[in-house]
Amino acid sequence: MPRREDAALLTGHGRFIDDIDLAGQLHAYFVRSPYGHARIGGIDTAAAASMPGVVAVLTGADVAADGIGLMQAPASPTGKDGTPIHNPPQPAMPTDKARHVGDTVAMVVAETRAAARAAGEAVEVAWQELPCVTAGVDALDPQSPKVWDDLPSNIAVDWEMGDKAGVENAFSQAHHVTSLELVHNRIVVAAMEPRGAIGVHDPAGDRYTIYTPTGGGTAIQSGLSGKGLGVPAANIRVVTPDVGGGFGIKNYIYSEQILVCWAAKRLGRPVKWYADRDDSFLTDRQARDHMMHASLALDADGKFLALRCRTISNMGAYLTASGPVIPTGGGTRMLTNVYRIDTVYAETQCVFTNTASIAAYRGAGKPEFCYMVERLVDAAARETGVDPADLRRRNLIREEDLPYRTPTGLVYDSGDFRENLDAALVQADRDGFAARAAAARAAGKRLGFGFSVYTEPDGFKDNRAGLQFDPSGHLTVTSTGQTNGQGHETTFAQVAASQLGVPGDQITVVQGDTDRVGRGSGTGGSRTATVMGAAIYHASRDIVEQGKAIAGRLLQSSGDDIEFDHGLFRVAGTDQTVGIAEVARASYDETVMPSGAGLGLEASYHFNAEAYSYPCGCHVAEVEVDEATGLVDVVRYTLVSDFGTVINPMLLQGQLHGGIAQGIGQIIYEDCLYDGDSGQLLTGSFMDYCIPRATHLPMFDWGQTETFCKTNPLGVKGCGESGPTAALPAVMNAVLDALSDCDTAGLDMPVTPEKVWRVMQTAQ
């Protein structure tokens, strides 16, 4: 099925947040801190308030006076000794001090966007600059500046998991130990569409409507209710139009969403805010930013005995719901990847710094820890003189081992990990690499060959599907899964069509309106196809059972004798049939429906995933390094993937294209940097922060295996996050292979030309 969304999007008829303008709306501009850490001595708003077009200038004191405006993530995880995580609430506009560049301290509301901006620049803040700490490692120093004055240190939580004693015993008996220090660089998400919001208040019922790009309205509804706006969730409607990319960071509440709603109530008019790109760099949640030390123990035959790691994870100034989960329980689930490793131990320290907050971004822990494991395996192969493919084969989970329970608690239900590896290496022509490398060397280039194997836990939490036929037989599907550009309208229509036999052009998909779709976890964690697909499947089963009873009346037969297949109800063993559209029409006919049965043909199902799906595969990267400049270019890229039942191959490949591009971007180009003394964001625009362009990417060579997923009724596996999970280690291993005769100790992402050129100067 071709993408149903594309005609509107490609012809400029999409409806994004900046396309929405409401009658009488005002425009907001937020005054941000120019300092990484500073006390707010006072705010003079008089000059700004007197400027043309200005309706109000509001500060944190105004918000606090109304007793609202607090954001606080769920308090997890707990520390080693069971102590709760330090989780200070984040005020929508702080009154005491700013904790990172871009922290919001005032709000100007005016008749036009230009007037609001001009007045914002006239707001005078009496700042008292304070010392900063921006690096996670530095934040551990007891002498470093404290982000939160009332906490004993900058450590939010000191966490551990696994069998520490068992790991120490395994390492003491190991024949070989490989250890690595790894930096997982901070990333700016840079979604195509910046954030924005329009707040509306209806005084009749003290009810709010907010238009804003999200990954699902329920999370925003929850953040706005309670301490956000002081009303129950039922008093908040979240409307999400088209979304120009999110990758996780639009799944959470932001201060601007609270403030436009609050200002709309205060001023009696809708209030709109739309971020400039420089505002996005400063205030969007960012990603990754870990320092990792990891070790792998092997016996004399190359068998993996145990793995341990310590991670220092930079949370930024405020905690988000996902920030501390990513380097703890979320990411460390991946510690054994697809290998038979019996014992693991991990400890993580999540620390506060004077930087923007960290949140889930495509993979959210899976790319970080897959990268760690696959880097360790390649390093162990080099140190022991074993072929990296052979070392993996010795330790891969075998098909006969399934279902396989890892020491981190995951249970792999399906997958042929060795077949993925072997097929990918053949498809990538590993045997011909030596000849290609020799030819490249003669031309002043170094060629490197690297690969990674992976699986990841996808498809968790819950989502709700509603199916309703109208009297004409047209089907409406409501979904709490929220598209951010992935093609959900196509996917959900396709699943419903396959289950009920309704033509695709007779199906309407509704998402992005909490009043219509209800509550659900939205999109994230590669769960849409599995969780929403399962919800549609179960609701369809209910529709079919209702339809059998109605068809029995139409065909003068018992409903128990009715069969259903591809849109047709049939009396078993006969040629008497009736289509589902006719059954839907009959469901509204009082002469057909029995007394007390109710009218209409509809069903809903709220599916809660009790088990993950586990996509898996092998990615192979071939890189070319220019000896004169150090420039790294990915020249070939091969992947063999297992996503179970594939609903739509075009959408699947699109997801992998984007994910691999983001992985390549982090490895070679992207790096979010703060000045350690001032806390200034040094990479605050696309002049300083490099994201990959189409010309930086190779064509992808696709391969596929398919094992039916046993944890959901459609047999599908998530795919959205697999691209960066596998691409990061594959590309980095290829770079290190190209530099195998050099001292690459300390070479971390991104592998910029300068770094690589300096490493090549150490060549033997």
WOLINHU-V142293 format. One record per residue. N is the residue number from 0. RES is the residue in three letters. BURIAL is I if it has 9 or more other ideal C-beta (glycine too) atoms within 8 Angstrom, else O. Layout:
BEGIN
((N:RES:BURIAL) (N:RES:BURIAL))
END
This chain:
BEGIN
((0:MET:I) (1:PRO:O) (2:ARG:I) (3:ARG:I) (4:GLU:I) (5:ASP:O) (6:ALA:O) (7:ALA:O) (8:LEU:I) (9:LEU:O) (10:THR:O) (11:GLY:O) (12:HIS:O) (13:GLY:O) (14:ARG:O) (15:PHE:I) (16:ILE:I) (17:ASP:O) (18:ASP:O) (19:ILE:I) (20:ASP:O) (21:LEU:I) (22:ALA:O) (23:GLY:O) (24:GLN:I) (25:LEU:I) (26:HIS:I) (27:ALA:I) (28:TYR:I) (29:PHE:I) (30:VAL:I) (31:ARG:I) (32:SER:I) (33:PRO:O) (34:TYR:I) (35:GLY:I) (36:HIS:I) (37:ALA:I) (38:ARG:O) (39:ILE:I) (40:GLY:O) (41:GLY:O) (42:ILE:I) (43:ASP:I) (44:THR:I) (45:ALA:O) (46:ALA:I) (47:ALA:I) (48:ALA:I) (49:SER:O) (50:MET:I) (51:PRO:O) (52:GLY:I) (53:VAL:I) (54:VAL:I) (55:ALA:I) (56:VAL:I) (57:LEU:I) (58:THR:I) (59:GLY:I) (60:ALA:O) (61:ASP:O) (62:VAL:I) (63:ALA:I) (64:ALA:O) (65:ASP:I) (66:GLY:O) (67:ILE:I) (68:GLY:I) (69:LEU:I) (70:MET:I) (71:GLN:I) (72:ALA:I) (73:PRO:O) (74:ALA:O) (75:SER:O) (76:PRO:I) (77:THR:I) (78:GLY:I) (79:LYS:O) (80:ASP:O) (81:GLY:O) (82:THR:O) (83:PRO:O) (84:ILE:I) (85:HIS:I) (86:ASN:I) (87:PRO:I) (88:PRO:O) (89:GLN:I) (90:PRO:I) (91:ALA:I) (92:MET:I) (93:PRO:I) (94:THR:I) (95:ASP:O) (96:LYS:I) (97:ALA:I) (98:ARG:I) (99:HIS:I) (100:VAL:I) (101:GLY:I) (102:ASP:I) (103:THR:I) (104:VAL:I) (105:ALA:I) (106:MET:I) (107:VAL:I) (108:VAL:I) (109:ALA:I) (110:GLU:O) (111:THR:O) (112:ARG:I) (113:ALA:O) (114:ALA:I) (115:ALA:I) (116:ARG:I) (117:ALA:I) (118:ALA:I) (119:GLY:I) (120:GLU:O) (121:ALA:I) (122:VAL:I) (123:GLU:O) (124:VAL:I) (125:ALA:I) (126:TRP:I) (127:GLN:O) (128:GLU:O) (129:LEU:I) (130:PRO:O) (131:CYS:I) (132:VAL:I) (133:THR:I) (134:ALA:I) (135:GLY:I) (136:VAL:O) (137:ASP:I) (138:ALA:I) (139:LEU:I) (140:ASP:O) (141:PRO:O) (142:GLN:O) (143:SER:I) (144:PRO:I) (145:LYS:O) (146:VAL:I) (147:TRP:I) (148:ASP:O) (149:ASP:O) (150:LEU:I) (151:PRO:O) (152:SER:O) (153:ASN:I) (154:ILE:I) (155:ALA:I) (156:VAL:I) (157:ASP:I) (158:TRP:I) (159:GLU:I) (160:MET:I) (161:GLY:I) (162:ASP:I) (163:LYS:O) (164:ALA:O) (165:GLY:I) (166:VAL:I) (167:GLU:O) (168:ASN:O) (169:ALA:I) (170:PHE:I) (171:SER:O) (172:GLN:O) (173:ALA:I) (174:HIS:O) (175:HIS:I) (176:VAL:I) (177:THR:I) (178:SER:O) (179:LEU:I) (180:GLU:O) (181:LEU:I) (182:VAL:I) (183:HIS:I) (184:ASN:I) (185:ARG:I) (186:ILE:I) (187:VAL:I) (188:VAL:I) (189:ALA:O) (190:ALA:I) (191:MET:O) (192:GLU:I) (193:PRO:I) (194:ARG:I) (195:GLY:I) (196:ALA:I) (197:ILE:I) (198:GLY:I) (199:VAL:I) (200:HIS:I) (201:ASP:I) (202:PRO:O) (203:ALA:O) (204:GLY:O) (205:ASP:O) (206:ARG:I) (207:TYR:I) (208:THR:I) (209:ILE:I) (210:TYR:I) (211:THR:I) (212:PRO:I) (213:THR:I) (214:GLY:I) (215:GLY:I) (216:GLY:I) (217:THR:I) (218:ALA:I) (219:ILE:I) (220:GLN:I) (221:SER:I) (222:GLY:I) (223:LEU:I) (224:SER:I) (225:GLY:O) (226:LYS:I) (227:GLY:I) (228:LEU:I) (229:GLY:O) (230:VAL:I) (231:PRO:O) (232:ALA:O) (233:ALA:O) (234:ASN:I) (235:ILE:I) (236:ARG:I) (237:VAL:I) (238:VAL:I) (239:THR:I) (240:PRO:I) (241:ASP:I) (242:VAL:I) (243:GLY:I) (244:GLY:I) (245:GLY:I) (246:PHE:I) (247:GLY:I) (248:ILE:I) (249:LYS:I) (250:ASN:I) (251:TYR:I) (252:ILE:I) (253:TYR:I) (254:SER:I) (255:GLU:I) (256:GLN:I) (257:ILE:I) (258:LEU:I) (259:VAL:I) (260:CYS:I) (261:TRP:I) (262:ALA:I) (263:ALA:I) (264:LYS:I) (265:ARG:O) (266:LEU:I) (267:GLY:O) (268:ARG:I) (269:PRO:I) (270:VAL:I) (271:LYS:I) (272:TRP:I) (273:TYR:I) (274:ALA:I) (275:ASP:O) (276:ARG:I) (277:ASP:O) (278:ASP:I) (279:SER:I) (280:PHE:I) (281:LEU:I) (282:THR:I) (283:ASP:I) (284:ARG:I) (285:GLN:I) (286:ALA:I) (287:ARG:I) (288:ASP:I) (289:HIS:I) (290:MET:I) (291:MET:I) (292:HIS:I) (293:ALA:I) (294:SER:I) (295:LEU:I) (296:ALA:I) (297:LEU:I) (298:ASP:I) (299:ALA:O) (300:ASP:O) (301:GLY:I) (302:LYS:O) (303:PHE:I) (304:LEU:I) (305:ALA:I) (306:LEU:I) (307:ARG:I) (308:CYS:I) (309:ARG:I) (310:THR:I) (311:ILE:I) (312:SER:I) (313:ASN:I) (314:MET:I) (315:GLY:I) (316:ALA:I) (317:TYR:I) (318:LEU:I) (319:THR:I) (320:ALA:I) (321:SER:I) (322:GLY:I) (323:PRO:I) (324:VAL:I) (325:ILE:I) (326:PRO:I) (327:THR:I) (328:GLY:O) (329:GLY:I) (330:GLY:I) (331:THR:I) (332:ARG:I) (333:MET:I) (334:LEU:I) (335:THR:I) (336:ASN:I) (337:VAL:I) (338:TYR:I) (339:ARG:I) (340:ILE:I) (341:ASP:O) (342:THR:I) (343:VAL:I) (344:TYR:I) (345:ALA:I) (346:GLU:I) (347:THR:I) (348:GLN:I) (349:CYS:I) (350:VAL:I) (351:PHE:I) (352:THR:I) (353:ASN:I) (354:THR:I) (355:ALA:I) (356:SER:I) (357:ILE:I) (358:ALA:I) (359:ALA:I) (360:TYR:I) (361:ARG:I) (362:GLY:I) (363:ALA:I) (364:GLY:I) (365:LYS:I) (366:PRO:I) (367:GLU:I) (368:PHE:I) (369:CYS:I) (370:TYR:I) (371:MET:I) (372:VAL:I) (373:GLU:I) (374:ARG:I) (375:LEU:I) (376:VAL:I) (377:ASP:I) (378:ALA:I) (379:ALA:I) (380:ALA:I) (381:ARG:I) (382:GLU:O) (383:THR:I) (384:GLY:O) (385:VAL:I) (386:ASP:O) (387:PRO:I) (388:ALA:I) (389:ASP:O) (390:LEU:I) (391:ARG:I) (392:ARG:I) (393:ARG:I) (394:ASN:I) (395:LEU:I) (396:ILE:I) (397:ARG:O) (398:GLU:O) (399:GLU:O) (400:ASP:O) (401:LEU:I) (402:PRO:O) (403:TYR:I) (404:ARG:O) (405:THR:I) (406:PRO:I) (407:THR:I) (408:GLY:O) (409:LEU:I) (410:VAL:I) (411:TYR:I) (412:ASP:I) (413:SER:I) (414:GLY:I) (415:ASP:I) (416:PHE:I) (417:ARG:I) (418:GLU:O) (419:ASN:I) (420:LEU:I) (421:ASP:O) (422:ALA:I) (423:ALA:I) (424:LEU:I) (425:VAL:O) (426:GLN:I) (427:ALA:I) (428:ASP:O) (429:ARG:I) (430:ASP:O) (431:GLY:O) (432:PHE:I) (433:ALA:O) (434:ALA:O) (435:ARG:I) (436:ALA:I) (437:ALA:O) (438:ALA:O) (439:ALA:I) (440:ARG:I) (441:ALA:O) (442:ALA:O) (443:GLY:O) (444:LYS:I) (445:ARG:I) (446:LEU:I) (447:GLY:I) (448:PHE:I) (449:GLY:I) (450:PHE:I) (451:SER:I) (452:VAL:I) (453:TYR:I) (454:THR:I) (455:GLU:I) (456:PRO:I) (457:ASP:I) (458:GLY:I) (459:PHE:I) (460:LYS:I) (461:ASP:I) (462:ASN:I) (463:ARG:I) (464:ALA:I) (465:GLY:I) (466:LEU:I) (467:GLN:I) (468:PHE:I) (469:ASP:O) (470:PRO:O) (471:SER:O) (472:GLY:I) (473:HIS:I) (474:LEU:I) (475:THR:I) (476:VAL:I) (477:THR:I) (478:SER:I) (479:THR:I) (480:GLY:I) (481:GLN:I) (482:THR:I) (483:ASN:I) (484:GLY:O) (485:GLN:I) (486:GLY:I) (487:HIS:I) (488:GLU:I) (489:THR:I) (490:THR:I) (491:PHE:I) (492:ALA:I) (493:GLN:I) (494:VAL:I) (495:ALA:I) (496:ALA:I) (497:SER:O) (498:GLN:I) (499:LEU:I) (500:GLY:I) (501:VAL:I) (502:PRO:O) (503:GLY:I) (504:ASP:O) (505:GLN:I) (506:ILE:I) (507:THR:O) (508:VAL:I) (509:VAL:I) (510:GLN:I) (511:GLY:I) (512:ASP:I) (513:THR:I) (514:ASP:O) (515:ARG:O) (516:VAL:I) (517:GLY:I) (518:ARG:O) (519:GLY:I) (520:SER:I) (521:GLY:I) (522:THR:I) (523:GLY:I) (524:GLY:I) (525:SER:I) (526:ARG:I) (527:THR:I) (528:ALA:I) (529:THR:I) (530:VAL:I) (531:MET:I) (532:GLY:I) (533:ALA:I) (534:ALA:I) (535:ILE:I) (536:TYR:I) (537:HIS:I) (538:ALA:I) (539:SER:I) (540:ARG:I) (541:ASP:I) (542:ILE:I) (543:VAL:I) (544:GLU:O) (545:GLN:I) (546:GLY:I) (547:LYS:I) (548:ALA:I) (549:ILE:I) (550:ALA:I) (551:GLY:I) (552:ARG:I) (553:LEU:I) (554:LEU:I) (555:GLN:O) (556:SER:I) (557:SER:O) (558:GLY:I) (559:ASP:O) (560:ASP:O) (561:ILE:I) (562:GLU:O) (563:PHE:I) (564:ASP:O) (565:HIS:O) (566:GLY:I) (567:LEU:I) (568:PHE:I) (569:ARG:I) (570:VAL:I) (571:ALA:O) (572:GLY:O) (573:THR:O) (574:ASP:O) (575:GLN:O) (576:THR:I) (577:VAL:I) (578:GLY:I) (579:ILE:I) (580:ALA:I) (581:GLU:I) (582:VAL:I) (583:ALA:I) (584:ARG:I) (585:ALA:I) (586:SER:I) (587:TYR:I) (588:ASP:O) (589:GLU:O) (590:THR:O) (591:VAL:I) (592:MET:I) (593:PRO:O) (594:SER:O) (595:GLY:O) (596:ALA:O) (597:GLY:O) (598:LEU:O) (599:GLY:O) (600:LEU:I) (601:GLU:I) (602:ALA:I) (603:SER:I) (604:TYR:I) (605:HIS:I) (606:PHE:I) (607:ASN:O) (608:ALA:I) (609:GLU:O) (610:ALA:O) (611:TYR:I) (612:SER:I) (613:TYR:I) (614:PRO:I) (615:CYS:I) (616:GLY:I) (617:CYS:I) (618:HIS:I) (619:VAL:I) (620:ALA:I) (621:GLU:I) (622:VAL:I) (623:GLU:I) (624:VAL:I) (625:ASP:I) (626:GLU:O) (627:ALA:O) (628:THR:O) (629:GLY:I) (630:LEU:O) (631:VAL:I) (632:ASP:I) (633:VAL:I) (634:VAL:O) (635:ARG:I) (636:TYR:I) (637:THR:I) (638:LEU:I) (639:VAL:I) (640:SER:I) (641:ASP:I) (642:PHE:I) (643:GLY:I) (644:THR:I) (645:VAL:I) (646:ILE:I) (647:ASN:I) (648:PRO:O) (649:MET:O) (650:LEU:I) (651:LEU:I) (652:GLN:I) (653:GLY:I) (654:GLN:I) (655:LEU:I) (656:HIS:I) (657:GLY:I) (658:GLY:I) (659:ILE:I) (660:ALA:I) (661:GLN:I) (662:GLY:I) (663:ILE:I) (664:GLY:I) (665:GLN:I) (666:ILE:I) (667:ILE:I) (668:TYR:I) (669:GLU:I) (670:ASP:I) (671:CYS:I) (672:LEU:O) (673:TYR:I) (674:ASP:I) (675:GLY:O) (676:ASP:O) (677:SER:O) (678:GLY:I) (679:GLN:O) (680:LEU:I) (681:LEU:O) (682:THR:I) (683:GLY:I) (684:SER:I) (685:PHE:O) (686:MET:O) (687:ASP:O) (688:TYR:I) (689:CYS:O) (690:ILE:I) (691:PRO:I) (692:ARG:O) (693:ALA:O) (694:THR:O) (695:HIS:I) (696:LEU:I) (697:PRO:O) (698:MET:O) (699:PHE:I) (700:ASP:I) (701:TRP:O) (702:GLY:I) (703:GLN:I) (704:THR:I) (705:GLU:I) (706:THR:I) (707:PHE:O) (708:CYS:I) (709:LYS:O) (710:THR:I) (711:ASN:I) (712:PRO:O) (713:LEU:I) (714:GLY:I) (715:VAL:I) (716:LYS:I) (717:GLY:I) (718:CYS:I) (719:GLY:I) (720:GLU:I) (721:SER:I) (722:GLY:I) (723:PRO:I) (724:THR:I) (725:ALA:I) (726:ALA:I) (727:LEU:I) (728:PRO:I) (729:ALA:I) (730:VAL:I) (731:MET:I) (732:ASN:I) (733:ALA:I) (734:VAL:I) (735:LEU:I) (736:ASP:I) (737:ALA:I) (738:LEU:I) (739:SER:O) (740:ASP:O) (741:CYS:I) (742:ASP:O) (743:THR:O) (744:ALA:O) (745:GLY:O) (746:LEU:I) (747:ASP:O) (748:MET:I) (749:PRO:I) (750:VAL:I) (751:THR:I) (752:PRO:I) (753:GLU:O) (754:LYS:I) (755:VAL:I) (756:TRP:I) (757:ARG:I) (758:VAL:I) (759:MET:I) (760:GLN:O) (761:THR:O) (762:ALA:O) (763:GLN:O))
END
